[in-house]
Amino acid sequence: MTKLNIEELEKKINKCKELTVDDVKIENLDDLGEVKISKKKKGYDRILEFIKDSSNPYIFNIDNKIVKIEFTNNGKSAEESITNIISSIYK
């Protein structure tokens, strides 16, 4: 990815994390069960692909329910947390 693309992803992340579940419509959200992520790529590249391809990397449609994920400053990186979430879904 180019630096410009990374900057665009950072802007997207910052915008998306500020949204609440009341700000979105379920029909505009990605159905997490239909999200495809390459298993051939390394963790960091999978996360970048996931952020780039998703409409909102923080809010999803899961079984017709709006689900928002958030991260705390608990010593785990966002990469580690997202990798754990994705790994648990796509075992």
Summary of the structure (lengths in Angstrom):
residues: 91
radius of gyration: 13.0
end to end distance: 26.9
largest distance: 35.7
contacts: 197
relative contact order: 0.17
helix: 53%
strand: 10%
